[in-house]
Amino acid sequence: IRIRTGKPFYVGDNNHISHRFLHMGFRRAVSVMLVHLLALTIGLGALPILWGDGMTCALLLAQSVVFLTILSVVQCAGKQKEN
């Protein structure tokens, strides 16, 4: 996003997930909790990759893709709600 808009990567902005949650109407504490929940969910889901076979890895990758897709849909719904 930053490259596309021509902004330098070393300058902060409000375009990361926690600020997006705030713009969707979540309180700051809930926004932080959601970010941690996302990290925990994907991180714990990745642990079996250490001991699993190829099918396990594929299923976990699919789970992460579905999870992030749902998150994207929720974000888009929040943006449409603002307009």
Backbone as ProteinMPNN parsed JSONL, in Angstrom:
{"seq_chain_A": "IRIRTGKPFYVGDNNHISHRFLHMGFRRAVSVMLVHLLALTIGLGALPILWGDGMTCALLLAQSVVFLTILSVVQCAGKQKEN", "coords_chain_A": {"N_chain_A": [[0.84, -1.187, 0.0], [1.936, 1.222, 0.797], [3.992, 1.598, -1.047], [2.518, 1.724, -3.375], [1.101, 4.104, -2.969], [3.145, 5.887, -2.917], [4.394, 6.696, -0.573], [6.989, 7.014, 1.885], [8.454, 4.151, 3.499], [9.335, 4.415, 6.085], [7.944, 6.327, 7.458], [5.385, 6.838, 9.721], [1.879, 5.934, 9.716], [-1.744, 5.757, 9.693], [-2.643, 3.364, 8.661], [-2.658, 0.665, 9.382], [-3.718, -2.519, 10.733], [-4.761, -2.258, 13.386], [-5.531, 0.431, 13.563], [-7.389, 0.44, 11.529], [-9.386, -1.152, 12.643], [-10.159, 0.613, 14.668], [-11.249, 2.686, 13.124], [-13.427, 1.335, 12.192], [-15.067, 1.407, 14.308], [-14.537, 0.07, 16.662], [-13.509, 0.033, 20.091], [-10.376, 1.188, 21.51], [-9.14, -0.721, 23.241], [-10.467, -3.065, 22.501], [-9.714, -3.219, 19.856], [-6.927, -3.684, 20.074], [-7.052, -6.131, 21.386], [-8.241, -7.708, 19.389], [-6.221, -7.704, 17.433], [-4.213, -9.11, 18.797], [-5.582, -11.516, 19.144], [-5.856, -12.348, 16.494], [-3.132, -12.766, 15.835], [-2.501, -14.783, 17.676], [-4.263, -16.837, 16.899], [-3.431, -17.475, 14.25], [-0.75, -18.026, 14.759], [-0.842, -20.19, 16.644], [-2.135, -21.997, 15.042], [-0.145, -22.549, 13.249], [1.721, -24.076, 14.577], [1.387, -27.001, 14.451], [2.567, -27.503, 12.002], [5.208, -28.039, 12.361], [5.305, -30.73, 13.046], [3.619, -32.046, 11.365], [2.386, -33.647, 8.317], [2.466, -33.214, 4.715], [-0.217, -32.801, 3.966], [-1.378, -31.83, 6.307], [-0.042, -29.381, 6.541], [-1.0, -28.111, 4.219], [-3.739, -27.928, 4.826], [-3.654, -26.237, 7.067], [-2.581, -23.938, 5.937], [-4.665, -23.316, 4.194], [-6.638, -22.794, 6.104], [-5.62, -20.457, 7.292], [-5.711, -18.72, 5.1], [-8.49, -18.607, 4.621], [-9.31, -17.491, 7.047], [-8.033, -14.956, 6.995], [-9.275, -13.963, 4.734], [-11.922, -13.738, 5.603], [-11.512, -11.756, 7.509], [-10.799, -9.641, 5.792], [-13.217, -9.279, 4.435], [-14.841, -8.412, 6.525], [-13.558, -5.996, 7.069], [-14.044, -4.604, 4.661], [-16.82, -4.441, 4.789], [-17.051, -2.776, 6.984], [-15.942, -0.423, 5.94], [-17.819, 0.204, 3.962], [-19.981, 0.695, 5.562], [-19.235, 3.066, 6.76], [-19.509, 4.872, 4.668]], "CA_chain_A": [[0.0, 0.0, 0.0], [2.784, 2.41, 0.891], [4.693, 1.755, -2.327], [1.508, 2.131, -4.344], [0.74, 5.506, -2.756], [4.342, 6.704, -3.016], [4.833, 7.164, 0.74], [8.161, 6.28, 2.379], [8.109, 3.094, 4.451], [9.815, 4.75, 7.421], [7.069, 7.332, 8.048], [4.19, 6.183, 10.248], [0.553, 6.364, 9.286], [-2.858, 5.081, 10.364], [-3.178, 2.399, 7.71], [-2.465, -0.725, 9.758], [-4.946, -3.2, 11.138], [-5.344, -1.75, 14.632], [-6.228, 1.68, 13.252], [-8.563, 0.103, 10.724], [-10.421, -1.564, 13.591], [-10.653, 1.827, 15.322], [-12.112, 3.386, 12.166], [-14.654, 0.552, 12.06], [-15.902, 1.691, 15.463], [-14.126, -0.66, 17.855], [-12.725, 0.794, 21.058], [-8.934, 0.916, 21.437], [-8.83, -1.984, 23.922], [-10.995, -4.157, 21.676], [-8.861, -3.27, 18.673], [-5.681, -4.355, 20.456], [-7.391, -7.519, 21.668], [-8.455, -8.378, 18.107], [-4.909, -7.913, 16.804], [-3.568, -10.211, 19.513], [-6.335, -12.733, 18.84], [-5.446, -12.75, 15.141], [-1.77, -13.309, 15.901], [-2.554, -16.039, 18.418], [-4.951, -17.839, 16.089], [-2.573, -17.909, 13.146], [0.462, -18.604, 15.341], [-1.132, -21.527, 17.179], [-2.458, -22.852, 13.899], [1.087, -22.903, 12.535], [2.535, -25.003, 15.365], [1.399, -28.384, 13.952], [3.394, -27.629, 10.798], [6.485, -28.615, 12.777], [5.228, -32.185, 13.17], [2.634, -32.592, 10.437], [2.773, -34.029, 6.964], [2.119, -32.227, 3.692], [-1.653, -32.521, 3.998], [-1.6, -30.965, 7.468], [0.447, -28.048, 6.174], [-1.929, -27.541, 3.242], [-4.973, -27.569, 5.527], [-3.398, -25.069, 7.909], [-2.448, -22.793, 5.039], [-6.024, -22.993, 3.753], [-7.315, -22.189, 7.247], [-5.133, -19.082, 7.431], [-6.232, -17.943, 3.97], [-9.915, -18.377, 4.881], [-9.393, -16.58, 8.185], [-7.675, -13.611, 6.544], [-10.318, -13.541, 3.799], [-13.043, -13.281, 6.426], [-11.094, -10.466, 8.067], [-10.888, -8.65, 4.717], [-14.639, -9.024, 4.184], [-15.31, -7.586, 7.642], [-13.014, -4.648, 6.863], [-14.777, -3.977, 3.555], [-18.157, -4.121, 5.29], [-16.889, -1.602, 7.841], [-15.722, 0.749, 5.085], [-19.087, 0.538, 3.32], [-20.837, 1.223, 6.619], [-18.828, 4.458, 6.979], [-19.965, 5.716, 3.544]], "C_chain_A": [[0.883, 1.247, 0.0], [3.529, 2.652, -0.411], [3.726, 2.277, -3.379], [1.146, 3.609, -4.208], [1.935, 6.445, -2.786], [4.842, 7.264, -1.695], [6.062, 6.372, 1.179], [7.76, 5.285, 3.472], [8.475, 3.443, 5.887], [8.991, 5.839, 8.097], [5.775, 6.645, 8.474], [2.902, 6.746, 9.664], [-0.5, 5.577, 10.059], [-3.449, 3.974, 9.503], [-2.865, 0.955, 8.101], [-3.698, -1.235, 10.495], [-5.563, -2.631, 12.414], [-6.088, -0.436, 14.394], [-7.454, 1.427, 12.386], [-9.707, -0.362, 11.61], [-11.006, -0.349, 14.305], [-11.605, 2.591, 14.405], [-13.428, 2.65, 11.947], [-15.566, 0.727, 13.27], [-15.555, 0.912, 16.716], [-13.368, 0.271, 18.792], [-11.267, 0.369, 20.971], [-8.583, -0.429, 22.072], [-9.307, -3.18, 23.102], [-10.147, -4.321, 20.424], [-7.557, -4.006, 18.962], [-5.938, -5.831, 20.728], [-7.603, -8.308, 20.373], [-7.139, -8.654, 17.388], [-4.185, -9.073, 17.478], [-4.272, -11.538, 19.237], [-5.992, -13.255, 17.449], [-4.068, -13.398, 15.158], [-1.751, -14.659, 16.604], [-3.179, -17.15, 17.582], [-4.059, -18.359, 14.974], [-1.302, -18.562, 13.683], [0.244, -20.001, 15.891], [-1.486, -22.504, 16.065], [-1.227, -23.306, 13.141], [1.944, -23.908, 13.294], [2.526, -26.44, 14.839], [2.222, -28.576, 12.68], [4.74, -28.261, 11.145], [6.462, -30.139, 12.76], [4.312, -32.823, 12.138], [3.218, -32.983, 9.098], [2.326, -32.943, 5.993], [0.655, -31.832, 3.709], [-1.999, -31.601, 5.171], [-1.18, -29.537, 7.156], [-0.504, -27.364, 5.204], [-3.226, -27.105, 3.911], [-4.787, -26.333, 6.404], [-3.21, -23.804, 7.081], [-3.823, -22.349, 4.551], [-6.808, -22.318, 4.877], [-6.9, -20.729, 7.409], [-5.665, -18.193, 6.317], [-7.707, -17.619, 4.191], [-10.092, -17.357, 6.003], [-9.096, -15.145, 7.762], [-8.667, -13.074, 5.521], [-11.532, -13.025, 4.558], [-12.726, -11.923, 7.044], [-11.205, -9.358, 7.021], [-12.335, -8.291, 4.417], [-15.212, -8.139, 5.287], [-14.808, -6.153, 7.488], [-13.775, -3.926, 5.76], [-16.185, -3.593, 3.991], [-18.106, -2.892, 6.19], [-16.689, -0.338, 7.04], [-17.021, 1.18, 4.422], [-20.052, 1.147, 4.326], [-20.525, 2.69, 6.888], [-19.401, 5.374, 5.906], [-21.428, 5.809, 3.482]], "O_chain_A": [[0.606, 2.21, -0.714], [3.679, 3.798, -0.833], [4.065, 3.156, -4.172], [0.91, 4.288, -5.207], [1.771, 7.662, -2.691], [5.632, 8.208, -1.687], [6.168, 5.184, 0.877], [6.851, 5.542, 4.261], [7.966, 2.818, 6.817], [9.315, 6.238, 9.216], [5.144, 5.951, 7.677], [2.852, 7.879, 9.187], [-0.173, 4.821, 10.973], [-4.639, 3.679, 9.609], [-2.811, 0.092, 7.225], [-4.601, -0.468, 10.832], [-6.786, -2.534, 12.505], [-7.158, -0.217, 14.962], [-8.454, 2.135, 12.507], [-10.864, -0.017, 11.369], [-12.216, -0.284, 14.525], [-12.642, 3.084, 14.85], [-14.428, 3.257, 11.564], [-16.703, 0.255, 13.267], [-16.217, 1.077, 17.741], [-12.671, 1.183, 18.346], [-10.956, -0.687, 20.42], [-7.808, -1.196, 21.501], [-8.616, -4.196, 23.024], [-9.893, -5.442, 19.984], [-7.134, -4.857, 18.179], [-5.138, -6.685, 20.346], [-7.184, -9.462, 20.279], [-6.963, -9.721, 16.799], [-3.608, -9.925, 16.801], [-3.616, -12.572, 19.111], [-5.854, -14.462, 17.25], [-3.865, -14.457, 14.563], [-1.056, -15.578, 16.168], [-2.678, -18.274, 17.563], [-3.95, -19.571, 14.782], [-0.829, -19.549, 13.119], [1.045, -20.901, 15.639], [-1.171, -23.691, 16.143], [-1.256, -24.333, 12.463], [2.819, -24.535, 12.696], [3.591, -27.056, 14.784], [2.54, -29.71, 12.322], [5.341, -28.94, 10.313], [7.482, -30.773, 12.49], [4.247, -34.05, 12.058], [4.373, -32.695, 8.786], [1.864, -31.88, 6.407], [0.318, -30.668, 3.493], [-2.822, -30.697, 5.032], [-1.898, -28.591, 7.479], [-0.787, -26.174, 5.343], [-3.757, -26.037, 3.604], [-5.671, -25.48, 6.471], [-3.635, -22.722, 7.486], [-4.115, -21.154, 4.5], [-7.559, -21.375, 4.63], [-7.745, -19.864, 7.639], [-6.029, -17.042, 6.559], [-8.131, -16.484, 3.973], [-10.933, -16.464, 5.908], [-9.826, -14.224, 8.128], [-8.882, -11.864, 5.442], [-12.104, -11.996, 4.199], [-13.585, -11.043, 7.092], [-11.655, -8.255, 7.333], [-12.648, -7.126, 4.171], [-15.982, -7.219, 5.011], [-15.548, -5.204, 7.745], [-14.115, -2.752, 5.913], [-16.689, -2.538, 3.607], [-19.013, -2.061, 6.162], [-17.206, 0.716, 7.41], [-17.304, 2.374, 4.323], [-20.851, 2.017, 3.978], [-21.421, 3.472, 7.204], [-19.742, 6.523, 6.189], [-21.967, 6.478, 2.6]]}, "name": "protein", "num_of_chains": 1, "seq": "IRIRTGKPFYVGDNNHISHRFLHMGFRRAVSVMLVHLLALTIGLGALPILWGDGMTCALLLAQSVVFLTILSVVQCAGKQKEN"}
